[in-house]
Amino acid sequence: MQRRYRIGTRGSPLALIQARDVADRLAAALGMPVDEVCEVVVIKTMGDQVQDRNLSEIGGKGLFTMEIEEQLSDGRIDFAVHSMKDMPTVYPDGLVIDCLIERVDPRDAFISHKAASLRDLPQGAVVGTSSLRRGAQVQALRPDLKVVSFRGNVQTRLKKLADGVADATMLAMAGLTRLDMIHVATAPLSFEEMLPAVGQGAVGVERRETDEEAATLLAKLHHAETGIRVAAERAFLKVLDGSCRTPIAALALIDGERLHLRGMILTPNGSEVIETSREGLATDAEQIGHDAGLEVKGRAGPQFFTVA
């Protein structure tokens, strides 16, 4: 009898689209109707429940994964679907992500009813974001701008913008693409203006290490290039991940057999920026990311992370 897979996810519209996409891919790999082989299970996480504070104040990345991973570990679900930018660098014992869906545009989108670009915002304009990384890069580029906290899903943030809580905000192009809402983006931000979060635009499928049947099935869905790029970025993050209050950004690109990685750390107010670029064979992705992280950490010194 064909096994029916339970897929755990957060309940936001974007998370549900990502989970259903994975379900469709799994069903296609099995050659079966999706409703016969997959069930999407919505699990509320702490990050979804607490909306009045920045993530860095209440625990960082694990806030969007812990409850889902608990149900994966104890067998209530078979897979967990995550945005890789939300994932801590270390997975719980017994769990693994070795399947990544092909990455969508990793850029950030600038959204404003008052300016065509970040550079065009008037002096002293207010930018809303819950991301330390985005806020720090905004202030590094435009120290005159005021950054305010902006929590909530895509629809909530757009409503806040329409209500005048801020003059501009930023969202991931990947999320807007998956939601079929790319039209709300005023303009994509170049990588020179805004370096993305580690893993932005990539979706990972988590499983139990002991579930060999699931491993065999997920291997059919894995996108190798996305896996290599995200491995380099996460290796960079892992070296630096000592403080959830430190803005960190990285992007790996592949050209033929070569991988190019750009990584950056900033102080939260954007006054200090330490950046590096490295290139090497794509087969050495994790080593490239690790070495880049060590370089940046060495240049920053321990006081950088204390201040952050």
Secondary structure, 3 states (H helix, E strand, C coil): CCCCEEEEECCCHHHHHHHHHHHHHHHHHHCCCHHHHEEEEECCCHHHHCCCCCHHHHCCHHHHCHHHHHHHHCCCCCEEEEEHHHCCCCCCCCEEEEEEECCCCCCEEEEECCCCCHHHCCCCCEEECCCHHHHHHHHHHCCCCEEECCCCCHHHHHHHHHCCCCCEEEEEHHHHHHCCCHHHCCEECCCCCCCCCCCCCCEEEEEECCCHHHHHHHCCCCCHHHHHHHHHHHHHHHHHCCCCCCCEEEEEEEECCEEEEEEEEECCCCCCEEEEEEEEEHHHHHHHHHHHHHHHHHHHCHHHHHHC
